Amino acid sequence: MGDPIKQQTSRPTLAVVGGGVIGLTCALAAADAGRRVQVFDAGARDRAAWVAAGMLGSLGEGHPGEDELLRRTVESVRRWPALVERLADPSIMAAHDSLFVAASSADAEHLRNLADFVWSQQPRVADDLRPVNAGDIRRLEPVLGSRLHSGYLVRGEGAVDNRRLLDRLREALLAAGGSVVDRRVGDLSEVDADDVVVAAGLGTRALLPDIGLHAAKGEILRLRRTRWSVPPPTHVVRARMRARSVYLVPRDDGIVVGATQYEPFEESSAAPEVGGVADLLADAVDLMPGLRTYELVEAGAGMRPCSADGLPIIDRVDERVVVATGHGRNGILLAPYTAERVMELLDEQRPTASASASAGGENRC
């Protein structure tokens, strides 16, 4: 049995398999609740969160037919300020509001349908969502192109710096008495703890073969500002351009551009594709012409773990193991919601082995 953590303490012990945003947020919540926590981290470069823009927006993720996912994203967005306060680093926030823009009347109709769906499902967000015209867009973000049609300003839907977030989560966990082991777990029998949370993204399949996941590939570009460049936008800019979506997310030193998504996806090819990168750059430069003077410093592809119905899988597997995976494009956004639900499962009465088997995972969140 490797790396035991059940030693010299009466506190319940928890092992978290997976050192991404989901795993670390769950681990921190457990440590704050008094558990002795150890995280097994397979490495930052293996995490979808490393190649991400960190957007926290329910409007952008609210698509007709995804009513339940929208409900959860709205709940999670409202929990993010408390998590940022817990991490004691306001600079985690890369932007506080989002500006949705359309390049044409057809693109504007697409955004209007999204807004109507969100309004119909979540009336509370109406006060945070305001239509804007071309003049408003120019006043809000002068760096954008002059031929945009219309859009929406969404208050409170910003973005986090994903890599800074990963660092701060790990630091906060260590300060709370948790520990991190930089090692891949090959079998849950290797882990000695009262409870285990498996938050290993696509790696969950090797540990829990009955958990149904597939990969979706998303490409992200990181652009660095030069001394000749116009500054990044102050909002998250999410645009509909020629029936394609592109977004610009500010960073201290530049902009993150995204994102493509290929689903289903052949996992043997994890490198960015030329066509996807070319489309992103073309749309981004049309949206913000001043990007021509930025430097392209990184083109990355992340493997997003997706469930069959698009909802995250947060459930108790047996009397010892809880799983938290399948967040798809919303892993960072749903982290506070997931941590809260995982803690509820850990604090519930553990089912017997026979009861767990008969449940068959039907209590999925």
Backbone hydrogen bonds, N-H to C=O, Kabsch-Sander energy under -0.5 kcal/mol:
donor,donor_aa,acceptor,acceptor_aa,energy
2,G,190,E,-1.0
5,I,192,D,-1.4
7,Q,5,I,-1.5
14,L,36,R,-2.7
15,A,195,D,-2.3
16,V,38,Q,-2.8
17,V,15,A,-0.6
17,V,197,V,-3.0
18,G,16,V,-0.9
18,G,40,F,-2.5
24,L,20,G,-2.7
25,T,21,V,-2.3
26,C,22,I,-2.3
27,A,23,G,-2.4
28,L,24,L,-2.5
29,A,25,T,-2.0
30,A,26,C,-2.1
31,A,27,A,-2.5
32,D,28,L,-2.6
33,A,29,A,-1.2
34,G,31,A,-1.5
35,R,30,A,-2.4
36,R,12,P,-2.4
37,V,35,R,-0.7
38,Q,14,L,-2.2
39,V,179,S,-2.7
40,F,16,V,-3.0
41,D,39,V,-0.6
41,D,181,V,-2.9
42,A,40,F,-0.5
46,D,43,G,-1.5
47,R,44,A,-1.9
50,W,47,R,-1.2
51,V,47,R,-0.6
51,V,48,A,-0.8
52,A,50,W,-0.8
56,L,158,G,-2.9
61,E,57,G,-0.7
62,G,59,L,-1.2
63,H,61,E,-1.0
66,E,63,H,-2.3
70,L,66,E,-2.3
71,R,67,D,-2.1
72,R,68,E,-1.9
73,T,69,L,-2.4
74,V,70,L,-2.5
75,E,71,R,-2.0
76,S,72,R,-2.4
77,V,73,T,-2.7
78,R,74,V,-1.6
79,R,75,E,-0.6
79,R,76,S,-1.1
80,W,76,S,-0.8
80,W,77,V,-0.9
83,L,79,R,-1.4
84,V,80,W,-2.6
85,E,81,P,-2.3
86,R,82,A,-2.2
87,L,83,L,-1.9
88,A,84,V,-0.7
88,A,85,E,-0.8
89,D,84,V,-1.1
92,I,89,D,-2.1
93,M,90,P,-1.8
94,A,92,I,-0.6
94,A,159,A,-2.3
95,A,159,A,-1.6
98,S,154,V,-2.3
99,L,236,V,-3.5
100,F,98,S,-0.5
100,F,152,Y,-3.3
101,V,238,R,-2.2
102,A,150,S,-2.5
103,A,240,R,-2.1
108,A,104,S,-2.4
109,E,105,S,-2.0
110,H,106,A,-1.6
111,L,107,D,-2.0
112,R,108,A,-2.5
113,N,109,E,-2.1
114,L,110,H,-1.8
115,A,111,L,-2.7
116,D,112,R,-2.7
117,F,113,N,-2.1
118,V,114,L,-2.5
119,W,115,A,-2.9
120,S,116,D,-2.3
121,Q,117,F,-1.9
122,Q,118,V,-3.1
125,V,122,Q,-1.9
126,A,123,P,-1.6
127,D,124,R,-0.6
128,D,125,V,-1.3
129,L,125,V,-0.6
129,L,126,A,-1.1
130,R,128,D,-0.5
130,R,153,L,-2.8
132,V,151,G,-2.5
134,A,149,H,-0.7
137,I,133,N,-2.3
138,R,134,A,-1.9
139,R,135,G,-2.0
140,L,136,D,-2.6
141,E,137,I,-2.8
144,L,141,E,-1.8
145,G,287,L,-2.8
149,H,102,A,-3.0
150,S,102,A,-0.8
151,G,132,V,-2.2
152,Y,100,F,-2.1
153,L,130,R,-3.1
154,V,98,S,-3.2
154,V,152,Y,-0.5
155,R,128,D,-3.0
155,R,153,L,-0.6
157,E,154,V,-0.9
158,G,156,G,-0.8
159,A,95,A,-2.2
160,V,54,G,-2.9
161,D,92,I,-3.0
162,N,160,V,-1.0
165,L,161,D,-2.6
166,L,162,N,-2.1
167,D,163,R,-1.8
168,R,164,R,-2.6
169,L,165,L,-2.6
170,R,166,L,-1.9
171,E,167,D,-2.4
172,A,168,R,-2.7
173,L,169,L,-2.3
174,L,170,R,-2.4
175,A,171,E,-2.3
176,A,172,A,-1.5
177,G,174,L,-1.5
178,G,173,L,-2.6
179,S,37,V,-1.7
181,V,39,V,-3.4
182,D,180,V,-0.5
183,R,181,V,-2.0
186,G,184,R,-0.5
190,E,187,D,-2.0
191,V,188,L,-1.4
192,D,2,G,-0.6
192,D,190,E,-0.5
193,A,191,V,-0.8
195,D,13,T,-1.7
196,V,320,R,-2.5
197,V,15,A,-2.8
198,V,196,V,-0.5
198,V,322,V,-2.9
199,A,17,V,-2.7
199,A,197,V,-0.8
203,G,200,A,-2.0
204,T,201,G,-1.8
205,R,202,L,-1.4
206,A,203,G,-0.7
207,L,203,G,-0.8
207,L,204,T,-0.5
208,L,204,T,-3.1
211,I,208,L,-2.3
212,G,210,D,-0.7
213,L,211,I,-0.7
214,H,306,C,-2.2
216,A,304,R,-1.8
217,K,262,Y,-1.9
218,G,302,G,-2.3
220,I,300,G,-2.7
221,L,257,V,-3.0
222,R,298,E,-2.7
223,L,221,L,-0.5
223,L,255,I,-3.2
224,R,295,E,-3.0
225,R,253,D,-2.6
229,S,226,T,-1.3
236,V,97,D,-2.3
237,V,235,H,-0.5
237,V,248,L,-2.7
238,R,99,L,-2.4
238,R,236,V,-0.6
239,A,237,V,-0.6
239,A,246,V,-3.3
240,R,101,V,-2.2
241,M,239,A,-0.6
241,M,244,R,-3.5
242,R,240,R,-0.5
244,R,241,M,-1.7
246,V,239,A,-2.1
247,Y,258,G,-3.3
248,L,237,V,-2.6
249,V,256,V,-2.4
251,R,254,G,-2.6
254,G,251,R,-0.8
255,I,223,L,-2.3
256,V,249,V,-2.7
257,V,221,L,-3.2
258,G,247,Y,-1.8
260,T,219,E,-0.9
262,Y,217,K,-2.5
263,E,261,Q,-0.6
265,F,215,A,-0.7
267,E,265,F,-0.8
269,S,266,E,-1.8
270,A,268,S,-0.7
277,V,273,E,-2.4
278,A,274,V,-2.7
279,D,275,G,-2.3
280,L,276,G,-2.3
281,L,277,V,-2.5
282,A,278,A,-2.5
283,D,279,D,-2.6
284,A,280,L,-2.6
285,V,281,L,-2.5
286,D,282,A,-1.9
287,L,283,D,-2.2
288,M,284,A,-2.7
290,G,143,V,-0.6
291,L,288,M,-2.4
292,R,289,P,-1.7
293,T,290,G,-1.4
294,Y,291,L,-1.7
295,E,224,R,-2.9
297,V,222,R,-2.1
297,V,295,E,-0.9
298,E,222,R,-1.3
300,G,220,I,-2.9
302,G,218,G,-2.8
304,R,216,A,-3.3
304,R,302,G,-0.7
306,C,214,H,-2.9
306,C,304,R,-0.6
307,S,326,G,-0.7
310,G,307,S,-0.5
313,I,325,T,-3.3
314,I,312,P,-0.8
315,D,323,V,-1.8
317,V,315,D,-0.5
317,V,321,V,-2.7
318,D,321,V,-1.5
322,V,196,V,-3.0
323,V,315,D,-3.1
324,A,198,V,-2.7
325,T,313,I,-2.3
328,G,305,P,-3.1
330,N,327,H,-2.3
331,G,328,G,-0.8
334,L,330,N,-2.6
335,A,332,I,-1.4
338,T,334,L,-2.7
339,A,335,A,-2.6
340,E,336,P,-2.0
341,R,337,Y,-2.2
342,V,338,T,-2.9
343,M,339,A,-2.2
344,E,340,E,-1.8
345,L,341,R,-2.1
346,L,342,V,-2.5
347,D,343,M,-2.0
348,E,344,E,-1.0
356,S,352,T,-2.6
357,A,353,A,-2.0
358,S,354,S,-2.1
359,A,355,A,-1.8
360,G,356,S,-1.3
362,E,359,A,-1.3
364,R,361,G,-0.8
365,C,314,I,-1.0
